[in-house]
Every structure is written in structure tokens, then in C-alpha cells.
Amino acid sequence: MIEILPVRDKQQLKPLFLNENLIPTDFSMAVVARFGDEVLGYCLFDLGENIVIRSITPTDDLMLADGILRSALHVAVENNILQAFWADNMSEELFVKLNFIDDLQERRLRIMKLFDSCQHCGK
């Protein structure tokens, strides 16, 4: 069974961020998708006044990417954070495919889509 769980431990976060050529901050977290001990993918983000998605992998498996993104957004909502953005180092391509964009100019994600089903994952 696939599990997608949050990671807050700085020692576990560091290699994930370094793998993406990113430097973790005091606000950095991740959600990691695993099948047993195998890491299938992850989302790296900062959680402060809002959530800023810094990296998602994989991007070629839309169903998995959708689940990983939704898991990260769920962490934000659980912390009463309802504003979501993607970092300027990321392309909007994945968010367009997943239909999560609220405002392209502001790089704002439609966090309330978290409560909708994935309509584009099978395409």
C-alpha cells in the first residue's frame, strides 16, 4: 500500500532538499510517498503564513503527483493555512495539468481544489 506522510525532521529533510538543489529553511517540510521502504516521490514545501511548494517529484505520473500535492495542501489546511503558492524556481506546467492554478501571475494555487476529485489524472 502507498503511504504519503509528512516529514518534519530536519535530518530527513536535508537530503531531499539537496537532491533538488534546494536549501531547507526553518519552515521547510515534505510529504513523502512510499511503497514499503521504496520512495515513490515527494513534495518539498515551506509552511509559514502560507504554503509555498518548492518541488514535486515525479512530474510524469500525474496521479501520483496529484496525490502528493494534495497531501502537502492537506498539511497546510490542517494548520489553518488556506493560501498556497508555488516557488518561482518551478514551472507552472504540472499545476496546469492538474488544474490547480488559481492565479498564474501570483503563482497562487487553488487550495480548495483539495476537496475536489482528480479529474485530469487519467489523461
Kinemage of the C-alpha trace (Angstrom):
@kinemage 1
@onewidth
@group {chain A} dominant
@subgroup {mainchain}
@vectorlist {calphas} color= white
{ca met a 1} P 0.000 0.000 0.000
{ca ile a 2} L 1.217 3.508 -0.837
{ca glu a 3} L 1.560 5.864 2.115
{ca ile a 4} L 2.073 9.613 1.818
{ca leu a 5} L 3.220 11.016 5.132
{ca pro a 6} L 4.589 14.369 6.324
{ca val a 7} L 8.260 14.742 7.229
{ca arg a 8} L 9.356 17.476 9.621
{ca asp a 9} L 12.661 16.064 10.869
{ca lys a 10} L 15.476 18.314 9.609
{ca gln a 11} L 17.892 15.391 9.205
{ca gln a 12} L 15.433 13.572 6.936
{ca leu a 13} L 14.593 16.759 5.003
{ca lys a 14} L 18.148 17.799 4.213
{ca pro a 15} L 18.951 15.054 1.654
{ca leu a 16} L 15.593 15.532 -0.089
{ca phe a 17} L 16.188 19.263 -0.496
{ca leu a 18} L 19.813 18.764 -1.549
{ca asn a 19} L 18.663 16.225 -4.158
{ca glu a 20} L 16.618 19.056 -5.731
{ca asn a 21} L 19.438 21.614 -5.326
{ca leu a 22} L 17.378 23.474 -2.719
{ca ile a 23} L 18.311 24.674 0.731
{ca pro a 24} L 15.809 23.918 3.505
{ca thr a 25} L 14.631 26.776 5.698
{ca asp a 26} L 13.275 26.787 9.240
{ca phe a 27} L 9.806 26.461 7.658
{ca ser a 28} L 10.641 23.539 5.359
{ca met a 29} L 8.686 20.310 5.348
{ca ala a 30} L 7.935 17.481 2.953
{ca val a 31} L 5.409 14.820 2.254
{ca val a 32} L 6.931 11.579 1.030
{ca ala a 33} L 5.128 8.827 -0.887
{ca arg a 34} L 6.409 5.345 -0.068
{ca phe a 35} L 5.589 1.815 -1.002
{ca gly a 36} L 7.173 -0.077 1.863
{ca asp a 37} L 10.743 1.235 2.022
{ca glu a 38} L 10.732 2.483 -1.591
{ca val a 39} L 10.365 6.247 -2.040
{ca leu a 40} L 7.992 6.878 -4.949
{ca gly a 41} L 8.025 10.663 -4.802
{ca tyr a 42} L 7.744 13.714 -2.621
{ca cys a 43} L 6.724 17.328 -2.343
{ca leu a 44} L 9.053 19.827 -0.708
{ca phe a 45} L 7.486 22.962 0.691
{ca asp a 46} L 7.735 25.768 3.206
{ca leu a 47} L 4.907 26.174 5.685
{ca gly a 48} L 4.656 29.616 7.266
{ca glu a 49} L 1.862 32.152 6.821
{ca asn a 50} L 1.089 30.221 3.628
{ca ile a 51} L 2.375 27.109 1.909
{ca val a 52} L 4.941 27.501 -0.850
{ca ile a 53} L 5.504 24.413 -2.986
{ca arg a 54} L 9.206 24.270 -3.851
{ca ser a 55} L 9.435 20.928 -5.649
{ca ile a 56} L 7.342 17.918 -6.623
{ca thr a 57} L 8.665 14.677 -7.950
{ca pro a 58} L 7.729 12.789 -10.051
{ca thr a 59} L 6.051 15.063 -12.562
{ca asp a 60} L 5.440 12.418 -15.235
{ca asp a 61} L 2.989 10.345 -13.151
{ca leu a 62} L 0.014 12.699 -12.849
{ca met a 63} L -1.984 10.528 -10.451
{ca leu a 64} L 0.936 10.203 -8.047
{ca ala a 65} L 1.861 13.896 -8.383
{ca asp a 66} L -1.771 14.836 -7.701
{ca gly a 67} L -1.849 12.704 -4.549
{ca ile a 68} L 1.455 14.103 -3.328
{ca leu a 69} L 0.355 17.704 -3.961
{ca arg a 70} L -2.987 17.105 -2.246
{ca ser a 71} L -1.146 15.632 0.750
{ca ala a 72} L 1.035 18.732 1.053
{ca leu a 73} L -2.001 21.010 0.764
{ca his a 74} L -3.761 18.893 3.380
{ca val a 75} L -0.896 19.572 5.804
{ca ala a 76} L -1.437 23.295 5.195
{ca val a 77} L -5.194 23.115 5.754
{ca glu a 78} L -4.657 21.117 8.963
{ca asn a 79} L -2.535 24.058 10.131
{ca asn a 80} L -5.257 26.600 9.214
{ca ile a 81} L -3.310 27.813 6.179
{ca leu a 82} L -5.551 28.490 3.193
{ca gln a 83} L -3.154 30.306 0.847
{ca ala a 84} L -0.953 28.190 -1.435
{ca phe a 85} L 1.707 29.257 -3.935
{ca trp a 86} L 4.447 27.639 -5.978
{ca ala a 87} L 8.034 28.869 -5.852
{ca asp a 88} L 9.485 30.830 -8.743
{ca asn a 89} L 12.018 28.067 -9.426
{ca met a 90} L 9.139 25.783 -10.513
{ca ser a 91} L 7.343 25.631 -13.824
{ca glu a 92} L 3.571 26.004 -13.776
{ca glu a 93} L 3.230 23.100 -16.235
{ca leu a 94} L 2.364 20.447 -13.637
{ca phe a 95} L -0.113 22.721 -11.881
{ca val a 96} L -1.799 23.468 -15.221
{ca lys a 97} L -2.087 19.753 -15.997
{ca leu a 98} L -3.571 19.089 -12.559
{ca asn a 99} L -5.871 22.126 -12.844
{ca phe a 100} L -4.676 23.618 -9.548
{ca ile a 101} L -3.885 27.174 -10.715
{ca asp a 102} L -5.903 29.974 -9.164
{ca asp a 103} L -3.792 32.940 -10.340
{ca leu a 104} L -0.930 32.464 -12.791
{ca gln a 105} L 0.641 35.906 -12.210
{ca glu a 106} L 0.764 35.450 -8.430
{ca arg a 107} L 1.700 31.750 -8.765
{ca arg a 108} L -1.254 31.031 -6.461
{ca leu a 109} L -2.752 27.559 -6.252
{ca arg a 110} L -6.434 26.819 -5.751
{ca ile a 111} L -6.079 25.130 -2.374
{ca met a 112} L -9.819 24.397 -2.125
{ca lys a 113} L -9.410 22.009 -5.077
{ca leu a 114} L -8.021 19.735 -2.399
{ca phe a 115} L -11.623 18.809 -1.718
{ca asp a 116} L -12.431 18.014 -5.386
{ca ser a 117} L -11.618 14.779 -7.161
{ca cys a 118} L -8.739 14.480 -9.610
{ca gln a 119} L -10.388 14.961 -12.982
{ca his a 120} L -7.280 15.119 -15.161
{ca cys a 121} L -5.222 12.275 -13.738
{ca gly a 122} L -6.390 9.637 -16.176
{ca lys a 123} L -5.407 11.688 -19.209
